[in-house]
Amino acid sequence: MDTISFQVDPTRYRHWNVSKDGSVMQIHMNVDPEFPLKSGYDLKLNSYDLGVDIELADIVRRLRFEHPEITSLVVSSGHEQVFCSGANIHMLGTSSHSWKVNFCKFTNETRCELEDWAAQADVRSICAVTGPCAGGGYELALACDEIWLIDDGNSAVSLPETPLLGVLPGTGGLTRLVDKRMVRRDRADVFCTLAEGFKGKRALEWGLVDVVAPRSKFDEQLQQHLAQIESDRPGRNDRQGITLGPIEVTEADGVRKTSTLSVDYKPEQRTAEFTFVIPSAAGAPTTLEEIHAAGDSFWPLRFARELEDALLDLRVNRNGIGLALLRTQGSLDDIQAWDQILLGHRGDWFVDQIVHLFSHVIQRLERTSCSFFALVEQGSCFGGSMLEIALACDRIYMLDEDGVEVQRSPMNEGLLPMTTDITRTDCRLLGEQELAKSTIGNHSRLDATSAEKMGLVTEALDEFDYEDMVPVAIQERVSLSPDSLTGMEANLRFAGPENMESKVFGRLSAWQNWIFIRPNATGPQGALTLYGRPERPEFAWDRV
Amino acid sequence: MSTVDRNGKIPNNVDLAGDKRLQRALEHWLPLYMEWWNDMGPAGFQTNDIYLRTAVSVEAGGWANFDYVKMPDYRWGIFLTPNDSVNSIGFGDHYGKPTWQEIPGEYRGNLRRIIVTQADTEPASVEQQRFLGTIAPSLYDMRNLFQINVEEGRHLWAMVYLLFRFFGKDGRDEAEELLSRRSGDEDKPRILNAFNEACDHWLSFFCFTHFTDRDGKFQLASLAESGFEPLARTCDFMLTEEAHHLFVGETGLDRIIKRSAELTMETDGDPMSAGGIPLDMIQRAINYWFTYSLDLFGGEISSNAANFFGEGLKGRFKEKSRYEDHVMKTGIKIVPQVIGGVLVEDEVPYRNAINEVLRDEYIEDCKRALRKWNRTLEKSGVGVELSLPSRRFHRHQGIYADYPFDPEGNLITKETLEANTSRWLLNSADNDFLVSIMNQVIEPGKMANWIAPPSRGINGQPLEFEYVRL
């Protein structure tokens, strides 16, 4: 299979038109049916595949950094007949299970990032639905702050997956329906079994959309609303966006390298060794002017983007890899200094968005179906933001030796929350709240014994034990059932409270992935298999 | 069940008197319908006596009862073809099983969609033709227009009956929506495009009744095969009335063609100078309405259509007599498609191409009428032939909609298409001219100059008969 790249830029968009009018960003979904990511299907009726969503993810990412001046985002359709007919069914029907799962996960992350960015940047996102808006199309709408539906007797919102395809409605759409929009659950039940969905009045009454307007008044009402949004958000005009350049990737002898990290793939051992190299902070930009001038070459931003790109590559292009080993190289002084630059300029839109992106990338790691071990060894620098990445791992092994230390910072105290909105320290120490509290404000350097006592590392091992035990732990890990591990990790990583976002991924992993492999969806007589074919599905009626 | 109640408010053979719930729903709907009819029905003729045919029973002959009626007093009723002895589903995955008397739950959504889409066309055409009475070329034609209008109104009743009887609250909501949409309205347009196109002169009217109502014939005929028996019987009865609409369209165009040929010969090729319609303009009208009507058959490759067939909801034209294999699980059909910028023949599962199967039948039927018109032209000696454009030309739905084709069906450039559009399709100058020559003719037996008289009158009456009392 060809390697999938997640990098794209506006000059290469095939499926979206992006235009800006004052402080309003307009993105039109206008999918080119003849350019699917893989061959074998056409992207008809504004349906989408991973390629379409990679462009959307890029748009959202660029909104975060390149357009701090905007006050609202309008998502609309460039297709004459439909708004969006959702994920392409023929693509789903012909894809492998893992492809479908990664597709659903990625599209949800894109929608979560859209929500996250809009909230963080205080930008109002509005989905202007003209034409039928089905399945994943409605999910995109659900990810926006407001849904406007044209009342023309034809346009409707729907989640038709159950009646038409025999799969879970939406990849997260159900959770957004009842947890975000708080549609009554019995009404949601009716809505999700009705293939054609609801039009104007009923959609509004049931809370499926926020505004309904006839064609003759739709644009005018929307413009008035956008003007109001703009006047409520003054003072952004002077902001200058940061252009995101491409990420340079090289790969030689199994090592994938970008400017801030390398990944050494060992397919025969089914491992990937990540090494983050923290540069010296001497000469780092320290003033806001310098930080903005550095733009996308500013190390924290570069690192976050490159780590994310490496994680996506791991997910989609390296299916056999079961365990990632994370190491850092550098000094705790440097990482502390880099973190301090960010902490010192909080409130600046650019710095804030870097921190949000960093948070988003660590969350992405936790949602990756791969085991992660952090290895704290000589020469490592797991402090602050780097320690936070280690805390996201399934295990942390720390060498108990002079000079090997970790260090907490304000970065570990709420600035980089988990998907569930709590800190990783609180998640680890759910049953030891006193201990969790005692870590707050303790920013001293900790050797292995102290770190272990504080609950920060899984095991502190002396030189001999480390050499004995870590390689064995690695070998053992990669010998276990990958499916079991995926399920086990997803269950253990998110201890503590749930929120909408964590439920989206939790429900999605548990249910969609189960339904996808059931005969009623993907067996020879399954509804997804037969969709668009002349035969009709035959269900096995047992409730499992 | 098939006893006709002629005395109730609503004539019917569905035992309305014995179904209080249905009766209440229809009686609630009746004033709303009358309000719509008065607002959107033929403008200016509601108080006149019209020589109309009214269905009073479903037996042979009984549905054609002629008398003077004021249109608002027309007896809109509900008639289903009597139950015949064939009670098994004639096609699809349920082939051979008993037909459904009630809606099967799993197909409720699809049936509702089919019925609402069909129902929406009925009031739409009345709205489109609203002002044509004021420029009618004769009392004979005016009467035919009104006959069509009241029958389209009755067809709406037939469909609304199904919505009320089988779809509960949803059906009642849909029935009200049917009266609130308006042809060509920016905010509340009719569902299908052809029913939002302006039809503001009689050349378009005859094209509409010939081409667009002919789509209706094929849709109704394929629904008359439905495994949902009440729908099948309703549509079967509607077909008997639809035949007259097609007759009006086909003979209307034939009369215009005949007169245009005469005037072309008399004026040395300039019929416009004598208030006649040039034959190339007629060709443009044919191109325009034929292609818009082709859109009504739906996508060339359609999983919905495959489902409707597989589920036993919508069959093919004359399913029982014309086809041997009624299941068609495995067949294929060749459908030319544009792939990589060229037209190539592609194999499509037969069921998914079933809209195309129906479109084939329709095109054949249109060709038959075309041959008649060309015989009229041949007799005239004018030396011109009319033609049907390719099914790929000027499409707004389906796999050809996004590509520029010429009337012969060849892929061309967008520029060529734009440069020739006014030559190929009825244009605004044509429409202006057509409206300008159409003045109301009300003297019994007289015809406007641009149209030949019909060969005979209605119901054995002479042409001079006063079909409309003004």
Contacts between the chains, C-beta under 8 A, distances in Angstrom:
chain1	res1	chain2	res2	distance
A	151	B	187	7.1
A	152	B	187	6.5
A	152	B	188	7.0
A	152	B	189	6.5
A	153	B	177	6.9
A	153	B	181	5.4
A	153	B	188	5.5
A	153	B	189	6.7
A	153	B	191	6.9
A	154	B	189	7.7
A	154	B	191	6.7
A	163	B	109	6.9
A	194	B	109	6.4
A	195	B	109	5.1
A	195	B	110	7.9
A	196	B	109	6.2
A	196	B	113	6.3
A	214	B	186	7.7
A	214	B	187	3.6
A	214	B	188	7.4
A	215	B	186	5.1
A	215	B	187	4.9
A	216	B	186	5.0
A	216	B	187	5.2
A	217	B	187	7.9
A	531	B	303	6.5
A	532	B	303	4.3
A	532	B	306	7.7
A	532	B	352	7.0
A	533	B	303	7.8
A	533	B	306	7.5
A	533	B	349	6.2
A	533	B	352	7.4
A	534	B	306	5.1
A	534	B	310	6.6
A	534	B	328	7.4
A	534	B	329	6.0
A	534	B	330	7.7
A	534	B	349	4.3
A	534	B	350	6.6
A	534	B	351	3.4
A	534	B	352	5.9
A	535	B	310	7.3
A	535	B	329	6.2
A	536	B	93	5.5
A	536	B	307	7.3
A	536	B	310	4.9
A	536	B	311	7.1
